[in-house]
Amino acid sequence: MLRVMRVPIPLDPAIPRLRRALAAAVAAAVLCAARPAVAQRHWTLGSPSTLVERLQGQPRFVERLTSLGYEVWHFDGGWVRLSTADDRVAGWSNAGTLKVEWRAGADTTAARTFTVGSTRDDVVRLEGTPNVVLRHPESGELLLRFGQASVRIGESDGRVRAWDDPAHALHARAQSVAQARAPRRPVAPASLSATVSFADDGDDGVLDAEERATVTAVVRNDGPGTAYGASIVVTAGGAALSVVSATRADSIRAGRTATLSAVVVGSPVLRDGELTLEVGVREDDGFDLDPPARVVVRTRATRAPRFVLDGIGIADQSGNGRIEPREIVDVTARVANRGAGDARDVHVTVVPGDGVVLTPETAREVNLGALHPGETRDVRFTAFSTSRAEGFPVSLVIREARERFGATLPLPLALDRPIASVPELVVRGHEAPRIAPAPLVADVDTGIPRGMVRRNVVAVVLGAERYEHAPAVPFARRDASVFREYASRLFGIGDDADRLFFRTDDELTGGELRKAFAAGGWLSRRVDAGTDVIVYFAGHGVADLKTHAPYLLPNDADPNFPAQTGYALAELYERLAALG
């Protein structure tokens, strides 16, 4: 009996990977038909991407580094590196949430330590699953990290080449038989001193719960001998912090200095108070920093951020402050941190609901970075509704570096109803002070007055936001739409399409530009000596590299060939002057 299997579609749409995924699925289906399936609870080095996706779910985002031969799937609490050659796991970094396990093979020894030449299976048997696995093709080595310690293993033979163990936590012994027989003996003692500094990510001199900080030691060797293998060691009482990474100097000659640093993270259980960090330097020959340096830092318990919608504004094509069916609108949503703590690494995803479509140039995800208490950031997007839409549902999904502080903010948008520019806010006693932000919608975009209807005015209004061969010009289409309303209302053209030439985006081709301004074209046919002419253009302009002559770029122009595909500004002025 052949079982029907759900085949996850690969994230990379490249055909070779799709073929590999389908082939793997067919092979798996045949195996399932031949024998009972065994549920896998972990993935490991060499596992296929389909297994990682099944056990971990969809990644938060994917970095595709095709030129380097791999891509990186990012999850909360770690990342997985996948080879683009065979779509299998080639490395990882695990903060404790990844379902990764590396088991030693059957071909291992019973030794209680490993050394240079030991197999990588012996290392895994003794040390367990590494926190980090990195492949270094330039040296042909695999780097395994176990906390602060690391082991380098040759890829070709799977044997230990070297290791770095500043805290002496590995089950390792002398690196080679030759070293064991003839150990290096120092010819003179080293004498180490250090100047230590502390810098937290918030740059306020306080270590917050779950905050990263860097401890830096400028180490000087005042002794007559060389210091070998000097590594920084940072400790604190209890479980107040954890060390993420630490650096090491292979040697510090007499009279020289070296800068060592360690990245630490405050424990989630930190409270308001003080913490004493003991900063030591361990040296291979026993000439450690003695006594270790001490640094007293202030600590602070977790202050939670709180995300709220602080305001919303729209710029619609009609300019009436309402979202009408099938009307393209530019939306600005203001996100504020009304909590007592900093928000870290804030990402916002714009999620449209039924009947709402985001335009192609709209960024689906925006990185707001850090958001301090009381600060605001604006998220902008452009959207329109379909004919079947019954409303205009859009939400902002907010992710913070700490998953529990994320939020979802529905936007108060509706079809054919006025949109309030700023919702009513109540600020209570212990909330962060509010910082006055800039207006959500420019004053010139709204409240356009009406003038008298005039028959001797014509206007050409052009806006190119999207280009076929050039980057987009943000808000060019909106600006042209706003100016169209000025031409229609204030300058008295009204709704007379015969006196208003309006083109945006893919309507604004080179042919349309020439049709508008050419001799005998649209404009010249409507102008006499008493006509007022208004011309508005929003979009790219570029100068010719040889002649330096300026050109306007229509939607289909190539900026590398302005003279051939653009519209010369000098020609535009000549055509307008010829109108009299």
C-alpha positions in Angstrom: 0.0 0.0 0.0 1.4 3.4 -1.0 0.9 6.1 1.6 0.0 9.6 0.5 2.5 12.1 1.9 2.4 15.9 2.3 5.5 17.3 0.5 6.7 20.7 1.9 7.5 23.1 -0.9 11.1 24.3 -0.6 11.6 27.9 0.2 14.0 28.4 -2.7 12.0 28.2 -5.9 14.9 27.0 -8.0 14.1 24.0 -10.2 17.0 21.8 -9.2 16.1 22.0 -5.5 12.4 21.3 -6.3 13.5 18.2 -8.2 15.6 17.1 -5.3 12.7 17.6 -2.9 10.3 15.7 -5.1 12.8 12.9 -5.5 13.3 12.7 -1.8 9.6 12.6 -1.2 9.1 9.8 -3.7 11.9 7.8 -2.1 10.4 8.4 1.3 7.0 7.3 0.1 8.4 4.0 -1.2 10.2 3.4 2.1 7.0 4.1 4.0 5.2 1.6 1.9 7.9 -1.0 2.6 8.2 -0.7 6.4 6.5 1.1 9.3 7.6 4.7 9.7 9.7 5.8 12.7 8.9 9.3 13.9 12.1 11.4 14.0 12.3 13.8 16.9 15.6 15.4 16.0 17.7 16.5 13.0 21.5 16.6 12.8 24.4 17.2 10.4 23.5 16.0 7.0 19.7 15.9 7.6 17.5 17.1 4.7 15.8 20.5 4.8 12.4 18.8 4.7 13.1 17.2 8.1 14.3 20.5 9.6 11.1 22.2 8.3 8.9 19.4 9.7 10.5 19.6 13.2 11.1 23.3 13.5 8.3 24.7 11.3 8.7 27.6 8.9 11.8 29.8 9.6 11.3 33.5 10.6 13.4 34.5 7.6 15.9 33.0 5.1 19.3 34.4 4.0 20.2 33.0 0.6 24.0 33.2 0.2 24.2 31.4 -3.2 27.7 32.6 -4.0 28.9 30.9 -0.8 27.0 27.7 -1.5 24.6 27.8 1.4 21.5 29.5 2.8 20.6 30.2 6.5 17.2 29.5 8.0 16.6 31.7 11.1 14.4 30.5 13.9 13.8 32.0 17.3 16.8 30.8 19.4 19.1 29.8 16.6 19.8 29.3 12.9 20.4 26.4 10.5 22.9 26.4 7.6 21.8 24.4 4.6 24.1 23.5 1.6 22.6 24.6 -1.7 24.5 21.6 -3.3 22.5 18.9 -1.7 19.9 20.8 0.5 21.2 19.2 3.7 22.2 20.6 7.1 25.8 21.9 7.0 25.9 23.7 10.4 23.9 25.4 13.1 23.9 27.7 16.1 21.6 26.6 18.9 20.6 28.7 21.9 18.5 25.8 23.3 15.4 25.8 21.1 16.5 23.9 18.0 15.6 20.2 17.8 19.2 19.1 17.0 21.0 16.1 18.3 24.4 14.6 17.2 25.0 11.0 18.3 28.3 9.4 18.2 28.7 6.5 15.8 29.5 2.9 16.7 33.2 3.3 15.8 34.4 5.0 19.0 37.0 4.2 21.6 36.5 3.8 25.3 38.9 6.7 26.1 37.9 9.2 28.7 39.7 12.0 26.9 40.3 13.1 23.3 43.5 14.5 21.7 44.9 15.5 18.4 44.0 12.7 16.0 40.9 11.5 17.9 37.8 11.0 15.8 35.0 13.5 15.8 32.7 10.7 17.1 34.9 10.4 20.2 34.5 14.2 20.7 30.7 14.0 20.4 30.6 11.0 22.7 32.6 12.8 25.4 31.1 16.4 25.0 27.6 15.8 23.6 25.9 17.8 20.8 27.8 21.0 20.0 26.0 24.4 20.5 27.5 25.6 17.2 28.7 23.8 14.1 30.5 25.8 11.4 32.2 24.6 8.2 35.3 26.5 7.1 36.0 25.4 3.5 39.0 27.6 3.2 40.8 25.6 5.9 39.0 22.3 5.2 37.9 22.2 8.9 34.7 21.8 10.9 34.5 24.0 14.0 32.5 22.6 16.9 31.7 24.9 19.8 30.8 23.7 23.3 30.0 26.8 25.3 33.2 28.9 25.4 35.3 26.0 24.2 35.8 25.0 20.5 37.3 22.0 18.7 38.6 22.1 15.1 38.2 18.9 13.1 39.5 18.1 9.6 36.7 17.4 7.1 38.7 15.0 5.0 39.7 12.6 7.8 37.2 13.5 10.6 40.1 13.9 13.0 40.8 16.4 15.7 43.4 19.0 14.7 43.2 21.5 17.6 41.0 23.0 20.3 40.5 26.1 22.4 39.4 25.5 26.0 39.7 28.7 28.1 37.6 27.3 31.0 39.2 23.8 30.9 35.8 22.3 30.5 36.6 19.8 27.7 37.6 16.2 28.2 40.9 16.9 26.4 44.6 16.1 27.0 47.9 17.2 25.5 47.5 18.0 21.8 50.1 15.6 20.5 52.4 12.8 21.6 55.4 15.1 20.7 54.0 17.8 23.0 53.5 15.3 25.8 57.1 14.1 25.5 58.6 17.6 25.2 56.3 20.2 26.6 57.1 23.9 25.9 58.9 25.4 28.9 58.8 29.1 29.4 62.2 30.8 29.3 61.0 33.7 31.5 57.8 34.5 33.4 55.0 36.6 32.0 53.4 39.2 34.3 49.9 40.3 33.2 47.9 43.4 34.2 44.6 44.5 32.7 42.4 47.5 32.3 38.7 46.4 32.2 35.7 48.2 30.8 32.0 47.4 30.5 29.5 48.4 27.8 25.9 47.3 27.6 23.9 47.3 24.4 21.5 50.0 25.8 24.6 52.2 26.4 23.3 53.4 29.8 25.8 51.6 32.0 23.1 49.3 33.4 22.9 45.6 32.7 19.2 44.8 32.1 17.7 41.3 32.4 18.3 39.5 29.1 20.5 42.4 27.8 23.8 41.8 26.0 26.9 43.5 27.1 30.6 43.4 26.3 33.4 43.1 28.8 36.7 44.3 27.4 40.1 43.8 28.9 43.2 45.5 27.6 45.9 43.1 28.8 49.5 44.2 29.2 52.5 41.8 29.7 55.1 43.6 31.9 57.1 40.4 32.5 60.3 39.4 30.6 58.7 36.3 29.1 56.0 35.8 26.5 52.4 35.0 27.6 50.9 32.2 25.6 47.2 31.4 25.1 45.8 34.3 27.1 42.0 34.1 27.2 39.4 36.2 29.1 37.2 34.6 31.7 34.2 36.4 33.1 32.3 35.1 36.1 29.6 36.4 38.5 27.8 35.1 41.5 25.2 32.4 40.8 23.4 32.4 37.5 23.4 36.1 37.1 24.7 36.1 33.6 25.9 33.8 30.9 29.0 34.1 28.6 28.1 34.0 24.9 31.6 34.3 23.4 35.1 35.1 24.5 38.3 35.9 22.6 41.9 34.6 23.0 45.3 35.9 22.2 47.8 33.3 21.0 50.7 35.2 22.5 51.5 38.5 24.2 55.2 39.4 24.0 57.0 41.3 26.8 56.0 45.0 26.9 53.1 44.4 24.5 49.3 44.6 25.0 46.4 42.6 23.6 42.6 43.4 23.7 40.4 40.6 24.8 36.6 40.7 25.1 33.7 38.6 26.2 30.0 39.0 25.3 27.7 38.3 28.2 23.9 38.2 28.6 22.1 39.2 31.8 19.9 36.4 33.3 16.1 36.8 33.0 15.9 36.7 36.8 18.1 39.8 37.4 16.7 42.3 39.8 17.4 45.9 40.5 20.7 46.2 42.3 24.4 45.7 41.7 26.5 42.8 40.4 30.2 42.2 40.8 31.9 40.7 37.7 35.2 39.0 38.2 37.3 39.3 35.1 40.3 37.0 34.8 42.8 36.2 32.2 44.0 32.6 32.0 47.4 31.8 30.5 48.5 28.5 29.2 51.7 28.3 31.3 50.0 29.4 34.5 50.9 33.1 34.4 47.3 34.1 34.9 46.1 37.6 35.8 46.4 37.6 39.6 44.4 38.9 41.2 41.5 39.0 38.8 39.9 42.4 38.1 36.5 43.3 39.5 33.8 45.4 37.9 30.7 46.4 39.7 27.8 47.1 37.4 24.2 48.2 38.1 21.5 45.7 37.2 17.9 46.2 36.4 14.9 43.8 36.3 13.0 43.4 33.1 11.0 46.4 32.1 8.5 45.3 29.5 7.9 47.3 26.3 4.3 47.7 25.2 3.3 48.3 21.6 0.3 50.5 20.8 -1.1 52.2 17.7 -0.4 55.9 18.2 -1.9 57.2 15.1 -2.9 56.5 11.5 -3.2 58.6 8.4 -4.1 58.0 4.7 -3.4 59.7 1.5 -6.1 58.6 -1.0 -6.3 59.3 -4.7 -9.5 61.3 -4.4 -8.3 63.3 -1.5 -11.6 63.0 0.4 -10.1 61.2 3.4 -12.0 58.0 2.7 -10.9 54.7 1.3 -13.1 53.9 -1.6 -13.4 50.5 -3.4 -10.5 49.8 -5.8 -8.8 53.1 -4.8 -5.1 53.0 -4.1 -4.2 54.5 -0.8 -1.0 55.3 1.0 -1.3 54.4 4.7 1.0 55.6 7.5 0.6 53.8 10.8 2.5 55.1 13.9 3.7 52.4 16.3 4.6 53.6 19.8 6.3 51.9 22.8 4.2 52.8 25.8 5.9 50.4 28.1 8.6 51.1 30.7 11.3 49.1 29.0 13.2 49.3 25.7 12.0 47.2 22.7 14.8 45.5 21.0 15.2 44.4 17.3 11.6 45.3 16.4 10.2 43.9 13.1 6.8 44.7 11.8 5.0 42.6 9.2 2.0 44.2 7.3 -0.7 41.5 7.0 -3.7 42.3 4.7 -7.0 40.6 5.3 -9.7 39.4 2.9 -10.2 41.7 -0.1 -7.1 43.9 0.6 -4.0 43.8 -1.7 -0.6 45.3 -1.0 1.0 46.9 -4.0 4.2 45.2 -5.3 6.5 48.0 -4.1 5.3 47.8 -0.5 7.7 46.2 1.9 5.9 43.4 3.7 8.3 43.5 6.6 9.9 46.6 8.2 12.8 46.6 10.6 12.3 49.3 13.2 15.3 48.5 15.3 15.3 49.6 18.9 12.3 51.5 20.3 12.8 53.3 23.6 10.0 54.1 26.0 7.9 56.9 24.6 9.4 56.7 21.1 7.4 56.1 17.9 8.1 54.8 14.4 6.1 55.1 11.3 5.2 52.1 9.1 4.1 53.0 5.6 2.4 50.8 3.0 0.3 51.2 -0.1 -2.8 49.0 -0.7 -6.1 48.8 -2.5 -9.3 46.7 -2.1 -10.9 44.3 -4.6 -14.5 44.5 -5.8 -15.6 41.8 -3.4 -14.1 43.5 -0.3 -16.5 44.2 2.5 -14.0 46.1 4.6 -10.3 47.1 4.7 -8.8 44.8 7.3 -5.0 45.2 7.8 -3.0 44.3 10.9 0.6 44.9 12.0 2.3 41.9 13.5 5.1 43.0 15.7 8.0 40.8 16.7 10.5 41.8 19.4 13.8 40.1 20.2 12.0 38.4 23.1 9.1 36.5 21.7 6.7 37.1 24.7 6.7 40.9 24.0 5.3 40.6 20.5 1.9 42.0 19.6 -0.7 42.3 16.8 -2.2 45.7 16.1 -5.4 45.7 13.9 -5.6 49.0 12.0 -8.9 51.0 12.2 -9.4 51.2 8.5 -12.7 50.9 6.8 -14.2 51.3 3.3 -16.0 54.6 2.6 -15.7 56.0 6.1 -13.6 59.0 7.3 -10.3 57.9 8.9 -9.3 59.7 12.0 -5.7 60.9 11.8 -4.9 60.2 15.5 -6.9 58.0 17.8 -7.7 59.2 21.3 -5.0 58.1 23.8 -5.1 58.0 27.5 -1.7 58.2 29.2 -1.7 56.9 32.8 0.6 57.8 35.6 3.4 55.2 35.2 3.5 55.0 31.5 6.4 56.4 29.5 6.2 60.1 28.6 4.9 60.8 25.1 7.3 62.3 22.6 5.6 64.7 20.1 5.9 63.1 16.7 5.7 64.6 13.2 2.4 64.8 11.5 1.2 61.5 10.0 0.0 63.2 6.7 1.5 66.3 5.2 -0.7 69.4 5.5 -0.5 70.0 1.8 -2.0 66.6 1.1 -5.3 67.3 2.8 -7.9 70.1 3.0 -7.3 71.2 -0.6 -9.5 74.3 -1.2 -11.8 74.7 -4.2 -11.4 77.6 -6.6 -13.6 78.8 -9.4 -14.1 76.7 -12.5 -11.9 78.1 -15.3 -12.0 77.1 -19.0 -8.6 78.5 -20.0 -6.4 76.1 -17.9 -4.9 72.8 -18.9 -2.6 70.5 -16.9 -0.2 67.7 -17.5 0.4 65.7 -14.3 2.8 62.8 -14.4 4.1 60.5 -11.6 6.4 57.5 -12.0 6.8 55.5 -8.8 7.5 52.0 -10.4 10.1 51.6 -13.1 10.9 48.7 -15.3 14.7 49.2 -15.2 15.3 51.5 -12.2 14.5 51.6 -8.5 11.1 52.8 -7.3 10.5 56.5 -6.3 8.6 56.2 -3.1 5.3 58.2 -3.0 5.8 59.7 -6.5 2.4 58.3 -7.5 0.8 59.7 -4.4 2.3 63.1 -4.9 1.1 63.2 -8.5 -2.4 62.1 -7.3 -2.4 64.9 -4.7 -1.3 67.5 -7.3 -4.0 66.2 -9.7 -6.5 67.2 -6.9 -4.9 70.7 -6.8 -5.3 71.0 -10.5 -8.9 69.8 -10.4 -10.0 71.8 -7.4 -7.8 74.9 -6.8 -6.9 75.7 -10.3 -10.4 75.2 -11.6 -10.1 72.3 -14.1 -12.7 70.3 -12.4 -13.4 66.8 -13.7 -12.7 67.7 -17.3 -10.5 64.9 -18.6 -10.1 66.8 -21.9 -8.1 69.4 -20.0 -6.2 67.2 -17.6 -3.5 64.7 -18.9 -2.8 62.4 -16.0 -0.5 59.3 -16.2 1.2 57.3 -13.5 3.5 54.2 -13.4 3.2 51.9 -16.4 0.9 54.4 -18.1 3.7 56.9 -18.1 5.8 55.5 -21.0 8.1 57.3 -23.3 5.5 57.3 -26.0 3.0 59.0 -23.7 5.5 61.7 -22.8 6.2 62.5 -26.4 2.4 62.4 -27.1 1.8 65.0 -24.4 4.5 67.5 -25.4 5.3 66.9 -29.1 4.5 69.5 -31.8 0.8 68.8 -32.7 0.5 66.6 -29.5 -2.1 66.6 -26.7 -0.9 69.9 -25.1 -0.4 72.0 -28.2 -3.9 71.1 -29.5 -5.5 72.7 -26.4 -3.4 75.8 -26.0 -3.8 79.3 -27.3 -2.4 82.7 -26.3 -4.7 83.0 -23.3 -4.3 79.5 -21.8 -2.5 78.8 -18.5 -0.4 75.7 -18.7 0.5 73.6 -15.6 3.1 70.8 -15.9 3.9 68.5 -12.9 6.4 65.6 -13.0 7.4 63.3 -10.1 9.9 60.6 -10.8 13.5 59.9 -11.8 15.7 62.3 -13.6 19.2 61.5 -14.8 22.1 63.3 -16.6 23.8 61.8 -19.7 27.4 60.7 -18.7 29.0 62.3 -21.8 27.0 65.5 -22.4 25.7 66.0 -18.9 22.3 66.9 -20.4 19.4 66.2 -18.0 16.6 63.8 -18.9 13.3 62.9 -17.4 12.8 59.1 -17.1 9.4 57.6 -18.0 8.4 54.2 -16.7 10.0 52.2 -19.5 13.3 54.2 -19.7 16.7 52.7 -19.0 18.8 55.1 -16.9 22.0 53.8 -18.6 20.7 55.1 -21.9 18.9 58.4 -21.1 19.5 60.0 -24.5 17.9 57.0 -26.2 15.1 56.2 -23.8 14.5 59.3 -21.7 13.0 62.7 -22.5 15.4 65.7 -22.7 14.5 68.5 -20.3 15.8 71.0 -22.9 13.3 69.6 -25.4 10.5 70.0 -22.8 11.4 73.6 -22.3 11.5 74.2 -26.0 8.1 72.7 -26.5 6.6 74.7 -23.7 8.2 77.9 -25.0 6.8 77.2 -28.5 3.3 77.2 -27.1 3.4 81.0 -26.7 
